[in-house]
Amino acid sequence: MTLLAFPPRLAAELQGAPVVITGAGGWIGQAAIEMFCAAGAKIFAFGATPRTVSLRNGSALDVQALAALPALQIPKAYIFHCAFLTREHAAQLPLSDYIARNREISRLVAGFIEKNGARGVFLPSSGAIYGASDLSANPYGVLKTEDENIFAELCEGAKIPRAIIRVFNLAGPFINKFHSYALASVIVDFLAGRDVTLRAAHPVWRAYAHVGDVLSIAASLLVDNQTTDIFDTGGEAIEIGDLARRVAGPGRRIVRPEWQAGTPDRYLGDAATFTQIAATAGITLRTLDQQIADTTDFIRRALS
């Protein structure tokens, strides 16, 4: 099992630093906890409910309910704000509840920063913001846009470094929806020893970024006291059928509906800034094969 960790330079800078992580139960939040724990940071984690989480290095961490955040007094912490109700919640909750709950999350975290300040703020946004303008039709994308504006303006006004990254497709440990994400679904079929089943009859293009790389890039900007324009994640673009073959190898059958040359579904970020910042910071981005291997290893262990 490969543990997530920041590059040595960043780990040294982060040792002993206070870090507030919201959304501790989500994919990015869990990965952030492991990486900051490995760096020896002082972690204050917040999630939907209080609980104790077991880390992959064998240690344990107490997670507080997000409602307790206003009582915390920590000046100049790094804020990794990963709390947000995702698309699945938008489909499950009444629209008014979904909007109100996400705006309350934003209010709590923004209020904490206004009161305590921060050494830097990371906000994972989403590629879903592109073309999102109708709150009733795409509440997830519109509310993510609101969050970008709230925290960009807050950090600019308070002169706090911030890293806002629009995440398109992630890979790596702590993937948490095995049947919702295409990569995870393919891996689950592969590990079960059955045919790999794809549902799309039209071209589907994706490009993946490793969750550890996203967090390392964000941390490098904040540690170096830098603020950039909002930018996308990126990676090797691949059609989902080729991705399935890359995961399963030549001996496994890929089952897919009869091909229809419909409009391609392309969910791809502009990788230029992501790649450039990584190179400047000395971060070697994981290849797609490495991303597949790390994701497969995590899912294999989760299912065993």
C-alpha positions as semicolon CSV with decimal commas, in nm:
position;residue;x (nm);y (nm);z (nm)
1;M;0,000;0,000;0,000
2;T;0,139;0,339;-0,104
3;L;0,059;0,614;0,144
4;L;-0,012;0,962;0,018
5;A;0,250;1,222;0,106
6;F;0,358;1,569;0,008
7;P;0,696;1,608;-0,165
8;P;0,975;1,643;0,092
9;R;1,012;2,020;0,054
10;L;0,644;2,080;0,123
11;A;0,633;1,826;0,405
12;A;0,918;2,007;0,579
13;E;0,741;2,342;0,546
14;L;0,413;2,199;0,677
15;Q;0,553;2,018;0,982
16;G;0,378;2,153;1,290
17;A;0,165;2,396;1,089
18;P;-0,203;2,426;1,190
19;V;-0,435;2,301;0,916
20;V;-0,814;2,318;0,917
21;I;-0,977;2,060;0,687
22;T;-1,350;2,070;0,616
23;G;-1,530;1,790;0,436
24;A;-1,318;1,536;0,621
25;G;-1,537;1,247;0,509
26;G;-1,511;1,319;0,138
27;W;-1,254;1,199;-0,114
28;I;-1,033;1,509;-0,117
29;G;-1,080;1,567;0,255
30;Q;-0,969;1,216;0,348
31;A;-0,667;1,240;0,119
32;A;-0,576;1,577;0,271
33;I;-0,591;1,433;0,623
34;E;-0,353;1,152;0,533
35;M;-0,106;1,384;0,360
36;F;-0,101;1,646;0,635
37;C;-0,073;1,373;0,898
38;A;0,230;1,230;0,717
39;A;0,383;1,580;0,712
40;G;0,339;1,620;1,087
41;A;0,094;1,909;1,060
42;K;-0,147;1,993;1,342
43;I;-0,483;1,892;1,193
44;F;-0,826;2,023;1,288
45;A;-1,077;1,819;1,089
46;F;-1,447;1,888;1,041
47;G;-1,717;1,678;0,880
48;A;-2,090;1,624;0,873
49;T;-2,085;1,442;1,210
50;P;-1,830;1,400;1,490
51;R;-1,639;1,073;1,480
52;T;-1,295;0,919;1,503
53;V;-1,132;0,813;1,176
54;S;-0,859;0,553;1,136
55;L;-0,579;0,658;0,905
56;R;-0,392;0,423;0,677
57;N;-0,071;0,475;0,876
58;G;-0,242;0,322;1,180
59;S;-0,311;0,643;1,371
60;A;-0,651;0,788;1,457
61;L;-0,792;1,141;1,428
62;D;-1,096;1,300;1,586
63;V;-1,329;1,475;1,343
64;Q;-1,562;1,744;1,477
65;A;-1,899;1,845;1,336
66;L;-1,873;2,145;1,106
67;A;-2,118;2,331;1,329
68;A;-1,838;2,346;1,589
69;L;-1,606;2,541;1,358
70;P;-1,707;2,892;1,479
71;A;-1,586;2,807;1,832
72;L;-1,235;2,725;1,706
73;Q;-0,974;2,996;1,751
74;I;-0,664;2,939;1,541
75;P;-0,498;3,238;1,378
76;K;-0,319;3,186;1,048
77;A;-0,399;2,824;0,978
78;Y;-0,397;2,671;0,634
79;I;-0,761;2,616;0,533
80;F;-0,838;2,323;0,304
81;H;-1,210;2,378;0,250
82;C;-1,345;2,059;0,092
83;A;-1,697;2,058;0,242
84;F;-1,980;2,068;-0,012
85;L;-2,294;1,869;-0,082
86;T;-2,231;1,707;-0,418
87;R;-2,449;1,626;-0,720
88;E;-2,597;1,316;-0,556
89;H;-2,738;1,529;-0,275
90;A;-2,887;1,768;-0,531
91;A;-3,087;1,478;-0,670
92;Q;-3,194;1,353;-0,325
93;L;-3,287;1,676;-0,146
94;P;-3,552;1,938;-0,218
95;L;-3,385;2,216;-0,415
96;S;-3,438;2,474;-0,141
97;D;-3,275;2,245;0,120
98;Y;-2,979;2,170;-0,105
99;I;-2,919;2,540;-0,168
100;A;-2,963;2,638;0,197
101;R;-2,731;2,367;0,330
102;N;-2,448;2,449;0,090
103;R;-2,478;2,821;0,156
104;E;-2,466;2,754;0,530
105;I;-2,143;2,558;0,485
106;S;-1,995;2,851;0,295
107;R;-2,114;3,096;0,561
108;L;-1,955;2,897;0,845
109;V;-1,617;2,865;0,675
110;A;-1,608;3,222;0,546
111;G;-1,699;3,346;0,894
112;F;-1,417;3,144;1,047
113;I;-1,166;3,296;0,804
114;E;-1,298;3,649;0,863
115;K;-1,254;3,601;1,240
116;N;-0,922;3,413;1,247
117;G;-0,751;3,501;0,923
118;A;-0,559;3,229;0,740
119;R;-0,213;3,151;0,612
120;G;-0,371;3,028;0,289
121;V;-0,698;2,887;0,155
122;F;-0,752;2,595;-0,082
123;L;-1,092;2,548;-0,242
124;P;-1,157;2,255;-0,476
125;S;-1,412;2,377;-0,727
126;S;-1,551;2,182;-1,023
127;G;-1,554;2,168;-1,400
128;A;-1,932;2,172;-1,362
129;I;-1,921;2,551;-1,327
130;Y;-1,869;2,592;-1,702
131;G;-2,200;2,686;-1,859
132;A;-2,378;2,679;-1,520
133;S;-2,618;2,972;-1,490
134;D;-2,959;2,826;-1,398
135;L;-2,979;2,748;-1,026
136;S;-3,279;2,519;-1,064
137;A;-3,130;2,324;-1,357
138;N;-2,773;2,297;-1,228
139;P;-2,762;2,388;-0,859
140;Y;-2,430;2,212;-0,807
141;G;-2,251;2,412;-1,075
142;V;-2,408;2,745;-0,981
143;L;-2,334;2,702;-0,610
144;K;-1,975;2,603;-0,688
145;T;-1,949;2,929;-0,885
146;E;-2,084;3,117;-0,582
147;D;-1,819;2,952;-0,363
148;E;-1,542;3,052;-0,603
149;N;-1,657;3,414;-0,586
150;I;-1,705;3,414;-0,207
151;F;-1,361;3,279;-0,122
152;A;-1,173;3,457;-0,401
153;E;-1,312;3,793;-0,286
154;L;-1,259;3,713;0,082
155;C;-0,896;3,615;0,028
156;E;-0,828;3,911;-0,199
157;G;-0,972;4,155;0,055
158;A;-0,774;4,003;0,343
159;K;-0,459;3,951;0,135
160;I;-0,464;3,576;0,197
161;P;-0,302;3,344;-0,062
162;R;-0,559;3,117;-0,218
163;A;-0,564;2,821;-0,457
164;I;-0,894;2,753;-0,630
165;I;-0,874;2,452;-0,860
166;R;-1,158;2,334;-1,083
167;V;-1,149;1,957;-1,048
168;F;-1,270;1,755;-1,345
169;N;-1,185;1,386;-1,297
170;L;-0,991;1,248;-1,002
171;A;-0,802;0,925;-0,947
172;G;-0,620;0,776;-0,651
173;P;-0,682;0,667;-0,292
174;F;-1,003;0,746;-0,104
175;I;-1,221;0,733;-0,413
176;N;-1,562;0,694;-0,250
177;K;-1,827;0,619;-0,512
178;F;-1,738;0,294;-0,677
179;H;-2,043;0,280;-0,903
180;S;-2,076;0,650;-0,985
181;Y;-1,731;0,718;-1,127
182;A;-1,636;0,557;-1,458
183;L;-1,282;0,468;-1,352
184;A;-1,398;0,305;-1,028
185;S;-1,676;0,114;-1,203
186;V;-1,432;-0,031;-1,456
187;I;-1,188;-0,127;-1,179
188;V;-1,462;-0,297;-0,974
189;D;-1,559;-0,512;-1,275
190;F;-1,194;-0,594;-1,339
191;L;-1,127;-0,695;-0,978
192;A;-1,441;-0,910;-0,972
193;G;-1,308;-1,109;-1,268
194;R;-1,608;-1,032;-1,488
195;D;-1,657;-0,857;-1,819
196;V;-1,602;-0,483;-1,796
197;T;-1,937;-0,319;-1,871
198;L;-1,968;0,031;-2,014
199;R;-2,303;0,206;-2,051
200;A;-2,217;0,479;-2,301
201;A;-2,285;0,409;-2,669
202;H;-2,129;0,740;-2,776
203;P;-1,775;0,877;-2,736
204;V;-1,691;0,971;-2,375
205;W;-1,363;1,152;-2,311
206;R;-1,206;1,203;-1,970
207;A;-0,870;1,323;-1,832
208;Y;-0,767;1,232;-1,479
209;A;-0,560;1,402;-1,211
210;H;-0,430;1,218;-0,905
211;V;-0,581;1,347;-0,581
212;G;-0,234;1,364;-0,425
213;D;-0,106;1,580;-0,710
214;V;-0,399;1,821;-0,677
215;L;-0,333;1,862;-0,304
216;S;0,043;1,900;-0,353
217;I;-0,009;2,172;-0,615
218;A;-0,252;2,356;-0,387
219;A;-0,016;2,329;-0,089
220;S;0,281;2,446;-0,293
221;L;0,100;2,766;-0,391
222;L;-0,002;2,841;-0,033
223;V;0,333;2,756;0,124
224;D;0,505;2,980;-0,130
225;N;0,255;3,261;-0,059
226;Q;0,127;3,263;-0,416
227;T;-0,215;3,332;-0,563
228;T;-0,302;3,242;-0,921
229;D;-0,608;3,277;-1,136
230;I;-0,854;2,990;-1,094
231;F;-0,741;2,694;-1,304
232;D;-0,846;2,343;-1,411
233;T;-0,706;2,001;-1,338
234;G;-0,579;1,814;-1,639
235;G;-0,418;1,494;-1,756
236;E;-0,398;1,250;-2,043
237;A;-0,724;1,263;-2,240
238;I;-0,865;0,916;-2,307
239;E;-1,187;0,772;-2,446
240;I;-1,366;0,556;-2,190
241;G;-1,334;0,240;-2,399
242;D;-0,958;0,286;-2,417
243;L;-0,955;0,355;-2,043
244;A;-1,133;0,023;-1,982
245;R;-0,876;-0,160;-2,195
246;R;-0,595;0,018;-2,011
247;V;-0,737;-0,105;-1,678
248;A;-0,838;-0,456;-1,778
249;G;-0,560;-0,552;-2,018
250;P;-0,594;-0,751;-2,340
251;G;-0,750;-1,063;-2,190
252;R;-1,072;-0,913;-2,052
253;R;-1,386;-0,859;-2,260
254;I;-1,528;-0,506;-2,275
255;V;-1,909;-0,500;-2,306
256;R;-2,060;-0,184;-2,448
257;P;-2,390;-0,093;-2,619
258;E;-2,391;-0,084;-2,999
259;W;-2,179;0,210;-3,103
260;Q;-2,355;0,529;-3,199
261;A;-2,148;0,815;-3,335
262;G;-2,330;1,068;-3,120
263;T;-2,203;1,397;-2,984
264;P;-1,891;1,325;-2,778
265;D;-1,918;1,374;-2,403
266;R;-1,598;1,564;-2,328
267;Y;-1,529;1,654;-1,963
268;L;-1,173;1,776;-1,993
269;G;-1,001;2,063;-1,817
270;D;-0,742;2,295;-1,969
271;A;-0,427;2,133;-1,834
272;A;-0,178;2,408;-1,921
273;T;-0,170;2,596;-1,588
274;F;-0,200;2,278;-1,378
275;T;0,100;2,129;-1,557
276;Q;0,304;2,451;-1,545
277;I;0,252;2,505;-1,171
278;A;0,348;2,144;-1,100
279;A;0,669;2,182;-1,302
280;T;0,761;2,509;-1,130
281;A;0,702;2,353;-0,787
282;G;0,904;2,042;-0,872
283;I;0,599;1,815;-0,848
284;T;0,616;1,514;-1,080
285;L;0,260;1,447;-1,192
286;R;0,158;1,084;-1,184
287;T;0,096;0,922;-1,522
288;L;-0,241;0,774;-1,607
289;D;-0,099;0,424;-1,552
290;Q;0,020;0,526;-1,205
291;Q;-0,321;0,678;-1,131
292;I;-0,494;0,356;-1,237
293;A;-0,258;0,147;-1,022
294;D;-0,314;0,362;-0,711
295;T;-0,691;0,365;-0,757
296;T;-0,699;-0,011;-0,816
297;D;-0,489;-0,077;-0,506
298;F;-0,721;0,132;-0,290
299;I;-1,040;-0,027;-0,425
300;R;-0,894;-0,378;-0,393
301;R;-0,819;-0,318;-0,025
302;A;-1,157;-0,153;0,035
303;L;-1,340;-0,452;-0,113
304;S;-1,131;-0,720;0,060
